[in-house]
Structure formats: structure tokens, C-alpha cells
Amino acid sequence: MCHKCGALNRAPSGRALSAGKCGKCSASLATPHPVDIDDAKLSRLQARDEGTFIIDVWAPWCGPCRMMAPAYDAAATSFVDRVRLFRLNSDENQASAASLGIRGVPTLIAYRGGRQVAHQSGAQTGPALNRWISSAISLA
């Protein structure tokens, strides 16, 4: 799913995401920076996207969320060709946070092949975050 316009695209597995472009709006399919999503985009991702992506469920008042944000931004750059990183503000998207079973923020959720494959509560920073992402989506 294109993070700009929401159009569905086919991307061959094993190919760099930065090599792909949306067929509708021509935006890159890669996310070099985490992309903010809302209830509607999350629902569409869960229903139709079979790619690999991570969702950071956070809140603006959360200290650990703010502490983890720079590491999450850096991870988006590190994994740009293999994984898309998204952010979901739990205060603005309470229905999605409830449907995901979020009990605390920050929470990271990994998806691959249209299914949730990992779930981690608590802040992760630096190398620990990169290791979690790699192990969660079996990139290592």
C-alpha cells in the first residue's frame, strides 16, 4: 500500500522497496522516515498489505516514546529497502489502539506477509531496536 495515496501496488519480494514506485501517484514505496498513519490507513494496511512493516504505537505525552523516536527514525533509514516503518498516535486513533490490544506505549508491532509476527512493549533504542526489527521480521 502506498503511504502517500493509499493505492495498492505489487512489489516483487526480494527487491529493494526504494526501486518501486506507486502506480497511481509515483511516490516511492520505501519509507526513509517513519510515516504517520491513522485508523483508516491502519485498517487498509492490515486488510490488504502483504509487505513487511513495523508500527510504533505511541502517545505525545509519553516520555519513553519521545526517547525512542530518534532511534526509530534512524531505523527507518537503516531498513529503508526492506521494511516500511509507520507511527500510530494512540491518543488520536483510540479505536485502532484498542483493536491492536495496546495496553502501554510505546509498543512495536511487526507485520510480514499480511500477518502480525511480533509484538514488543516498551522503549527500544539504538542497536537493541535494530536487533528487534531484524529478528521480528527474520532479516538476520
VOGU-904658 format. One line per 5 residues: number of its first residue (from 1); their letters; for each residue z, x, y of N, C-alpha, C, CB. Coordinates in nm, 4 decimals, m for minus. Each point is the difference from the previous one (the first is absolute). Glycine has a CB too. Example, Ala and Ser with C-alpha at 12.3 -4.5 7.8 and 13.67 -1.06 7.14 Angstrom:
BEGIN
1 = as = 0.7800:1.3190:m0.5690:0.0000:m0.0890:0.1190:0.0000:0.0900:0.1200:0.1246:m0.1892:m0.1173; m0.1966:0.1542:0.2223:0.0060:0.0820:0.1190:0.0730:m0.0770:0.1090:m0.2145:0.1184:m0.0628 $
This chain:
BEGIN
1 = mchkc = 0.0000:0.0839:m0.1178:0.0000:m0.0839:0.1178:0.0000:0.0886:0.1245:0.1217:m0.1842:m0.1249; m0.2084:0.1534:0.2167:m0.0057:0.0729:0.1258:0.1244:m0.0315:0.0821:m0.2529:m0.0040:m0.0031; 0.3200:0.1073:0.0516:0.1213:m0.0208:0.0787:m0.0300:m0.0452:0.1424:0.1116:0.1722:m0.1393; m0.2371:m0.1623:0.1821:m0.0367:m0.0444:0.1353:m0.0388:m0.1483:0.0020:m0.0776:0.2335:0.0521; m0.0172:m0.2717:m0.1390:m0.0537:m0.1365:0.0065:0.0398:m0.0878:m0.1185:m0.1894:0.0933:0.1273 $
6 = galnr = 0.2443:m0.0347:m0.2325:0.0430:m0.0779:m0.1165:m0.1092:m0.0266:m0.1025:0.1641:m0.1031:0.1481; m0.2842:0.1535:m0.1239:m0.1096:m0.0219:m0.0944:0.0262:0.0765:m0.1298:m0.1613:m0.0329:0.1918; 0.1134:m0.0240:m0.3019:0.0128:0.0669:m0.1288:m0.1168:0.0945:m0.0200:0.1241:m0.1967:m0.0949; m0.0950:0.3149:0.0429:m0.1005:0.1032:m0.0226:0.0177:0.0564:m0.1397:m0.0078:0.0561:0.2461; m0.0995:m0.0027:m0.3013:0.0086:0.0714:m0.1270:0.0020:0.1493:0.0285:m0.1205:m0.1865:m0.1228 $
11 = apsgr = 0.2161:0.2541:0.0626:0.0084:0.1449:0.0141:0.0123:0.0586:m0.1392:0.1083:m0.0157:0.2300; m0.1986:0.1039:m0.2669:0.0056:0.0592:m0.1338:0.1285:0.0794:m0.0203:m0.2498:0.0108:m0.0031; 0.3133:m0.0259:m0.1117:0.1216:0.0756:m0.0266:m0.0339:0.1474:m0.0128:0.1040:m0.1986:m0.1149; m0.0114:0.2820:0.1588:m0.0211:0.1430:m0.0040:m0.0740:0.0546:0.1203:0.0006:m0.0193:m0.2425; m0.0477:m0.0653:0.3284:m0.0726:0.0429:0.1196:0.0950:m0.0024:0.1192:m0.2191:m0.0885:m0.0931 $
16 = alsag = 0.2053:0.1819:0.1847:0.0857:0.0078:0.1176:m0.0129:m0.1262:0.0848:m0.0217:0.2501:m0.0014; 0.1357:m0.3066:0.0420:m0.0025:m0.1197:0.0837:m0.0689:0.0253:0.1332:0.2100:m0.0753:m0.1093; m0.1963:0.1969:0.1624:m0.0615:0.0296:0.1298:m0.1527:0.0011:m0.0069:0.2023:0.1331:0.0582; m0.2574:m0.1275:m0.1778:m0.1457:m0.0049:m0.0154:m0.0521:m0.1435:0.0061:0.0105:0.2085:m0.1386; 0.0789:m0.3072:0.1218:m0.0414:m0.1400:0.0007:0.0163:m0.0664:0.1348:0.0609:m0.0099:m0.2367 $
21 = kcgkc = m0.1493:m0.0838:0.2643:0.0077:m0.0783:0.1237:m0.0089:m0.1476:m0.0336:m0.1035:0.1877:0.1327; 0.1664:m0.2695:m0.0508:m0.0041:m0.1448:m0.0174:m0.1434:m0.0489:0.0209:0.2413:m0.0219:0.0777; m0.2868:m0.0638:m0.1665:m0.1334:m0.0552:0.0115:m0.0152:m0.0977:0.1143:m0.0221:0.0315:m0.2406; 0.1325:m0.0832:0.2910:m0.0063:m0.0990:0.1077:0.0171:0.0635:0.1387:0.0898:m0.1700:m0.1601; 0.0152:0.2542:0.1767:0.0288:0.0534:0.1340:m0.0216:0.1507:0.0111:0.1640:m0.1832:0.0270 $
26 = sasla = m0.1998:0.2489:m0.1363:m0.0268:0.1446:m0.0057:0.1226:0.0888:0.0209:m0.2247:m0.0538:0.0819; 0.3459:m0.0029:m0.0866:0.1215:0.0812:0.0109:0.0176:0.0804:m0.1280:0.1076:m0.1694:0.1547; m0.0451:0.2845:m0.1432:0.0293:0.0813:m0.1176:0.0969:m0.0753:m0.0906:m0.0382:0.2131:0.1316; 0.0216:m0.1981:m0.2621:0.0926:m0.0641:m0.0939:0.1297:0.0789:m0.0136:m0.1956:m0.0942:m0.1235; 0.1971:0.2177:0.1726:0.1205:0.0828:m0.0032:0.0933:m0.0394:0.1141:m0.1296:0.1898:m0.1050 $
31 = tphpv = 0.2586:m0.1610:0.0873:0.0981:m0.0250:0.1051:0.0678:0.1321:0.0352:0.0374:m0.2390:m0.0800; m0.0918:0.3149:0.1773:0.0600:0.1280:0.0358:0.1369:m0.0150:0.0667:m0.2298:0.0905:0.0249; 0.2613:m0.2127:0.0154:0.1309:m0.0344:0.0557:0.0417:m0.1309:m0.0656:m0.0456:0.1187:0.2241; 0.1759:m0.1391:m0.2451:0.0424:m0.1279:m0.0584:m0.0472:m0.1171:0.0863:0.2009:0.1129:m0.1021; m0.2450:m0.2186:0.0363:m0.0540:m0.1175:0.0682:0.1018:m0.1138:m0.0090:m0.2389:0.0709:m0.0529 $
36 = didda = 0.2686:m0.1321:0.1681:0.0903:m0.1154:0.0019:m0.0717:m0.1216:m0.0568:0.1221:0.0926:0.2009; m0.0543:m0.1634:m0.2898:m0.0560:m0.1223:m0.0570:0.0970:m0.1150:0.0220:m0.1274:0.1327:m0.1730; 0.0769:m0.2544:0.1567:0.0820:m0.1194:0.0149:m0.0031:m0.0803:m0.1295:m0.0457:m0.0057:0.2485; 0.1078:m0.1130:m0.2458:0.0057:m0.0852:m0.1192:m0.1382:m0.0266:m0.0589:0.2054:m0.1054:0.0926; m0.3019:0.0726:m0.0068:m0.1341:m0.0356:m0.0478:m0.0695:0.1198:m0.0656:m0.0161:m0.1728:0.1820 $
41 = klsrl = 0.0236:0.2898:m0.1187:m0.0648:0.1183:m0.0577:0.0680:0.0424:m0.1296:m0.0665:0.0736:0.2297; 0.1984:m0.0835:m0.2351:0.0697:0.0341:m0.1240:m0.0421:m0.0931:m0.1122:0.1940:0.0868:0.1319; m0.2018:m0.2150:m0.1033:m0.0411:m0.0975:m0.1008:m0.1403:0.0317:m0.0514:0.1450:m0.1745:0.1091; m0.2347:0.2087:m0.0197:m0.1370:0.0336:m0.0395:m0.0037:0.1303:m0.0806:m0.0863:m0.1182:0.2051; 0.1648:0.2171:m0.1635:0.0078:0.1249:m0.0758:0.0469:m0.0263:m0.1427:0.0476:0.1257:0.2122 $
46 = qarde = 0.0599:m0.2020:m0.2255:0.0561:m0.0266:m0.1322:m0.0956:m0.0809:m0.0873:0.2278:0.0073:0.1006; m0.2992:m0.0977:m0.0414:m0.0874:m0.0880:m0.0779:m0.1333:0.0641:m0.0368:0.1078:m0.1904:0.1135; m0.1628:0.2746:m0.0257:m0.1381:0.0429:m0.0192:m0.0228:0.1504:m0.0098:m0.0578:m0.2020:0.1196; 0.1533:0.2832:m0.0745:m0.0234:0.1442:0.0054:0.0437:0.0679:m0.1290:0.0301:m0.0065:0.2477; m0.1208:0.0816:m0.3067:0.0305:0.0716:m0.1236:0.0103:0.1506:0.0229:m0.1165:m0.1800:m0.1280 $
51 = gtfii = 0.1218:0.2202:0.2531:0.0135:0.1417:0.0335:0.1441:0.0449:m0.0099:m0.1975:m0.0175:0.1497; 0.2209:0.1398:m0.1059:0.1331:0.0583:m0.0018:0.0541:0.0007:0.1417:m0.0559:0.1426:m0.2014; 0.1745:m0.2008:0.2193:0.0603:m0.0025:0.1318:0.1518:m0.0078:m0.0094:m0.2058:m0.1092:0.0898; 0.2700:0.1514:0.0183:0.1458:m0.0009:0.0130:0.0336:m0.0868:0.1199:0.0251:0.2326:m0.1039; 0.0794:m0.3131:0.0888:0.0493:m0.0813:0.1115:0.1413:0.0456:0.0330:m0.1444:m0.1988:m0.0676 $
56 = dvwap = 0.1674:0.2300:0.1941:0.1334:0.0326:0.0505:0.0521:m0.1265:0.0684:m0.0546:0.2513:0.0315; 0.1560:m0.3135:m0.0894:0.0619:m0.1169:0.0612:0.1152:0.0535:0.0853:m0.0651:m0.1593:m0.1945; 0.0600:0.1331:0.3245:0.0936:0.0583:0.0945:0.0452:m0.1025:0.1021:m0.1076:0.2219:m0.0324; 0.2001:m0.1820:0.1188:0.0451:m0.0851:0.1105:0.0236:0.0881:0.1225:0.1068:m0.1670:m0.1608; m0.1342:0.1156:0.2805:0.0129:0.0815:0.1212:0.1435:0.0458:0.0285:m0.1950:m0.1235:0.0896 $
61 = wcgpc = 0.2934:0.0492:m0.1327:0.1401:0.0340:0.0261:0.0571:0.0988:m0.1020:0.0267:m0.2248:0.1026; m0.1030:0.2587:m0.2045:0.0473:0.0809:m0.1126:m0.0116:0.1501:0.0295:m0.0676:m0.1848:m0.1564; 0.1826:0.2527:0.1644:0.0021:0.1438:0.0238:m0.0720:0.0801:m0.1073:0.2132:m0.0331:0.1176; m0.1840:0.0096:m0.2472:m0.0712:0.0733:m0.1046:m0.1518:m0.0244:0.0030:0.2070:m0.0145:m0.1390; m0.2485:m0.1053:0.1805:m0.1440:m0.0285:0.0107:m0.0627:0.0885:0.1069:0.0381:m0.2382:m0.0740 $
66 = rmmap = 0.0284:0.2491:0.1882:m0.0508:0.0848:0.1081:0.0019:0.1469:m0.0410:0.0810:m0.1671:0.1690; 0.0197:0.2063:m0.2486:0.0091:0.1377:m0.0468:m0.1151:0.0329:m0.0965:0.2509:m0.0089:0.0279; m0.2907:m0.0887:m0.1102:m0.1045:0.0217:m0.0995:m0.1414:m0.0088:0.0598:0.1560:m0.0926:m0.1718; m0.1711:0.0287:0.2855:m0.1325:m0.0256:0.0582:m0.0862:0.1250:0.0169:0.1024:m0.1908:0.1165; m0.0519:0.3029:m0.0622:m0.0873:0.1182:0.0132:m0.0481:0.0537:m0.1355:0.1220:0.0570:0.2106 $
71 = aydaa = m0.0365:m0.0595:m0.3110:m0.0402:0.0469:m0.1339:m0.1045:m0.0933:m0.0593:0.2273:0.1029:m0.0351; m0.2143:m0.2328:0.0592:m0.0971:m0.0970:m0.0508:m0.1351:0.0200:0.0692:0.1861:m0.1651:m0.0478; m0.1822:0.1932:0.1778:m0.1236:0.0314:0.0733:m0.0667:0.1243:m0.0574:0.0960:m0.1039:0.2074; m0.0174:0.2070:m0.2337:m0.0542:0.1241:m0.0559:m0.0561:m0.0232:m0.1401:0.1646:0.1323:0.1362; m0.1003:m0.2168:m0.2138:m0.0478:m0.0306:m0.1355:m0.1356:m0.0699:0.0058:0.2378:m0.0183:m0.0812 $
76 = atsfv = m0.2586:m0.0658:0.1812:m0.1297:m0.0673:0.0141:m0.1104:0.1026:0.0172:0.1117:m0.2001:0.1023; m0.0847:0.3052:m0.0279:m0.0985:0.1061:0.0195:m0.0204:0.0792:m0.1297:0.0648:0.0151:0.2437; 0.0446:0.0145:m0.3129:m0.0079:0.0781:m0.1244:m0.0765:m0.0714:m0.1101:0.2152:0.1038:0.0609; m0.1993:m0.2351:m0.0689:m0.0593:m0.0777:m0.1091:m0.1211:m0.0816:0.0454:0.2253:m0.0111:m0.1054; m0.2830:0.0416:0.2210:m0.1032:m0.0820:0.0637:m0.1174:m0.0349:m0.0922:0.0653:0.1061:0.2134 $
81 = drvrl = m0.1051:m0.0166:m0.3004:m0.1161:m0.0270:m0.0845:0.0347:m0.0697:m0.1311:m0.1058:0.1978:0.1014; 0.2343:m0.2145:m0.1297:0.0397:m0.0573:m0.1290:0.0820:m0.1281:0.0086:m0.0046:0.2286:m0.0844; 0.0807:m0.2447:0.1919:0.0927:m0.1129:0.0109:m0.0025:m0.0531:0.1425:0.1469:0.0949:m0.1831; m0.1396:m0.2259:0.1968:0.0129:m0.0605:0.1325:0.1465:m0.0352:0.0225:m0.2377:m0.0916:m0.0085; 0.2889:0.1196:0.1288:0.1388:m0.0289:0.0322:0.0070:m0.1106:0.1050:0.0650:0.2376:m0.0552 $
86 = frlns = 0.0205:m0.3361:0.0264:0.0183:m0.1147:0.0887:0.1466:m0.0127:0.0379:m0.1967:m0.1172:m0.1046; 0.2232:0.0466:0.2141:0.1359:m0.0316:0.0453:0.0108:m0.1509:0.0182:0.0241:0.2260:0.1153; 0.0883:m0.2799:m0.1605:0.0280:m0.1425:0.0169:0.1340:m0.0140:0.0702:m0.1335:m0.0611:m0.2076; 0.1331:0.0070:0.3287:0.1229:m0.0233:0.0757:0.0696:m0.1217:m0.0611:m0.0995:0.0997:0.2148; 0.2154:m0.0775:m0.2760:0.0699:m0.1085:m0.0703:0.0557:m0.1051:0.0952:0.0572:0.1619:m0.1790 $
91 = denqa = m0.0289:m0.1248:0.3041:0.0495:m0.0985:0.0967:m0.1093:m0.0974:0.0416:0.1655:0.1677:0.0817; m0.2877:m0.1174:m0.0646:m0.1113:m0.0843:0.0431:m0.0694:m0.0709:m0.1160:m0.0312:0.1540:0.1913; 0.0546:m0.1089:m0.3132:m0.0674:m0.0553:m0.1180:0.1034:m0.0310:m0.1086:m0.2112:0.1301:0.0549; 0.3031:m0.2177:m0.0216:0.1120:m0.0299:m0.0895:m0.0436:m0.0650:m0.1305:0.1420:m0.0249:0.2003; m0.2458:m0.0551:m0.1974:m0.0485:m0.0639:m0.1223:m0.0493:0.1043:m0.1005:m0.0635:m0.2038:0.1332 $
96 = saasl = m0.0086:0.3025:m0.0848:m0.0488:0.1064:m0.0882:0.1146:0.0839:m0.0534:m0.2144:0.0054:0.1271; 0.3083:0.0284:m0.0394:0.1149:0.0793:m0.0444:0.0769:m0.0737:m0.1087:0.0162:0.1058:0.2271; m0.0003:m0.2360:m0.2110:0.0696:m0.0792:m0.1015:m0.0795:m0.0059:m0.1300:0.1056:m0.1358:0.1817; m0.2375:0.1183:m0.1725:m0.0813:m0.0082:m0.1221:m0.0034:0.1336:m0.0746:m0.1396:m0.1775:0.1089; 0.1573:0.2883:m0.0366:0.0040:0.1318:m0.0630:0.1384:0.0325:m0.0561:m0.1797:0.0743:0.1563 $
101 = girgv = 0.2773:m0.1597:m0.1271:0.1358:0.0228:m0.0485:0.0717:0.1114:0.0738:m0.0745:m0.0801:m0.2200; 0.0435:0.0965:0.3478:0.0602:0.1071:0.0795:0.1450:m0.0360:0.0313:m0.2255:0.0602:0.1001; 0.3150:0.0286:m0.1385:0.1429:m0.0204:0.0271:0.0522:0.0999:0.1008:0.0286:m0.0898:m0.2292; m0.1036:0.1968:0.2517:0.0390:0.1019:0.0955:m0.1229:0.0748:0.0474:0.2251:0.0218:m0.1088; m0.2155:0.0314:0.2294:m0.1100:0.0768:0.0552:0.0496:0.1405:0.0296:m0.1069:m0.2078:0.0980 $
106 = ptlia = 0.0215:0.3052:m0.1059:m0.1397:m0.0061:m0.0395:m0.0168:m0.0141:m0.1508:m0.0556:0.1371:0.1990; m0.0529:m0.1996:m0.2375:m0.0376:m0.0114:m0.1407:m0.1474:0.0352:m0.0121:0.1760:m0.1789:m0.0438; m0.2068:0.2637:m0.0514:m0.1381:0.0381:m0.0282:m0.0459:m0.0707:m0.1267:0.0320:0.2249:0.1121; m0.1534:m0.2789:m0.1080:m0.0577:m0.0680:m0.1161:m0.1401:0.0565:m0.0221:0.1361:m0.2130:0.0427; m0.1620:0.2585:m0.1649:m0.1299:0.0578:m0.0340:m0.0794:m0.0981:m0.0854:0.0969:0.2328:0.0112 $
111 = yrggr = m0.2265:m0.2444:0.0197:m0.0927:m0.0844:m0.0753:m0.1151:0.0862:m0.0496:0.0625:m0.2044:0.1368; m0.1076:0.1755:m0.2565:m0.1181:0.0647:m0.0562:m0.0671:m0.0985:m0.0944:0.1042:0.2314:0.0205; m0.2334:m0.2448:m0.0082:m0.0739:m0.0890:m0.0881:0.0402:m0.1459:0.0129:m0.0222:0.1893:m0.1536; 0.0649:m0.2291:0.2722:0.0374:m0.1391:0.0233:0.1406:m0.0373:m0.0453:m0.2373:m0.0506:m0.0228; 0.3151:0.1514:m0.0222:0.1365:m0.0291:m0.0478:0.1016:0.0905:0.0682:m0.0927:m0.0734:m0.2214 $
116 = qvahq = 0.2121:0.0208:0.2385:0.1089:0.0811:0.0522:0.0428:0.0971:m0.1093:0.0771:m0.1859:0.1566; m0.0730:0.3164:m0.1236:0.0331:0.1007:m0.1004:0.1308:0.0734:0.0286:m0.2425:0.0263:m0.0385; 0.2944:m0.0352:0.1605:0.1262:0.0666:0.0327:0.0646:m0.0666:0.1202:m0.0871:0.2166:m0.0926; 0.2201:m0.2029:0.0989:0.0799:m0.0631:0.1045:0.1173:0.0932:0.0271:m0.0686:m0.2383:m0.0689; 0.0888:0.2771:0.1952:0.1070:0.0940:0.0338:0.0683:m0.0440:0.1283:m0.1233:0.1878:m0.1135 $
121 = sgaqt = 0.2529:m0.2126:0.1068:0.0764:m0.0321:0.1198:0.0635:0.1270:0.0546:0.0446:m0.2339:m0.0844; m0.0286:0.2400:0.2149:0.0616:0.1152:0.0638:m0.1028:0.0925:0.0611:0.1867:m0.0169:m0.1600; m0.1416:0.0898:0.2609:m0.0888:0.0910:0.0724:m0.0363:0.1208:m0.0850:0.1015:m0.0751:0.2154; m0.2264:0.1132:m0.2068:m0.0522:0.1211:m0.0639:m0.0619:0.0834:0.1121:m0.0445:m0.1168:m0.2273; 0.0670:0.2466:0.2251:m0.0586:0.0843:0.1032:m0.0672:0.1223:m0.0613:0.1740:m0.0792:0.1619 $
126 = gpaln = m0.2685:0.1343:m0.0877:m0.0667:0.1238:m0.0356:m0.0510:0.0084:m0.1418:0.1413:0.1020:0.1646; m0.1091:0.0084:m0.2336:m0.0494:0.0221:m0.1360:0.0446:m0.1091:m0.0986:0.0023:0.2444:0.0489; 0.1153:m0.3009:m0.0277:0.0485:m0.1059:m0.0894:m0.0909:m0.1223:0.0079:0.2362:0.0831:0.0277; m0.2802:m0.1182:0.0908:m0.0914:m0.1140:0.0168:m0.1339:0.0295:m0.0682:0.1120:m0.0608:0.2191; m0.1653:0.1797:m0.1985:m0.1270:0.0360:m0.0638:0.0108:0.0005:m0.1518:m0.0571:0.1362:0.2003 $
131 = rwiss = 0.1697:m0.0869:m0.2537:0.0202:m0.0024:m0.1455:0.0079:m0.1431:m0.0507:0.1199:0.2199:0.0122; m0.0505:m0.3081:0.0612:0.0116:m0.1394:m0.0430:m0.1374:m0.0659:m0.0028:0.2326:m0.0122:0.0960; m0.3111:0.0325:0.0094:m0.1335:m0.0598:0.0054:m0.0841:0.0518:m0.1164:0.0149:m0.0205:0.2520; m0.0141:0.1510:m0.2747:m0.0785:0.0573:m0.1089:0.0404:m0.0562:m0.1347:m0.0262:0.2064:0.1334; 0.1567:m0.2126:m0.1581:0.0442:m0.0508:m0.1305:m0.0219:m0.1505:m0.0122:0.1696:0.1833:m0.0101 $
136 = aisla = m0.1529:m0.2555:0.1198:m0.0160:m0.1457:m0.0046:m0.1423:m0.0410:m0.0327:0.1835:m0.0205:0.1647; m0.2786:0.0963:m0.1194:m0.1392:m0.0380:m0.0242:m0.0693:0.0941:m0.0959:m0.0069:m0.0987:0.2258; 0.0846:0.1832:m0.2894:m0.0513:0.0920:m0.1046:m0.1097:0.0919:0.0506:0.0567:m0.1714:m0.1688; m0.0346:0.2302:0.2849:m0.0976:0.0944:0.0520:0.0285:0.1423:m0.0483:m0.0297:m0.1468:0.2004; 0.1539:0.1714:m0.2372:0.0379:0.1363:m0.0393:m0.0596:0.0365:m0.1343:0.2118:m0.0221:0.1292 $
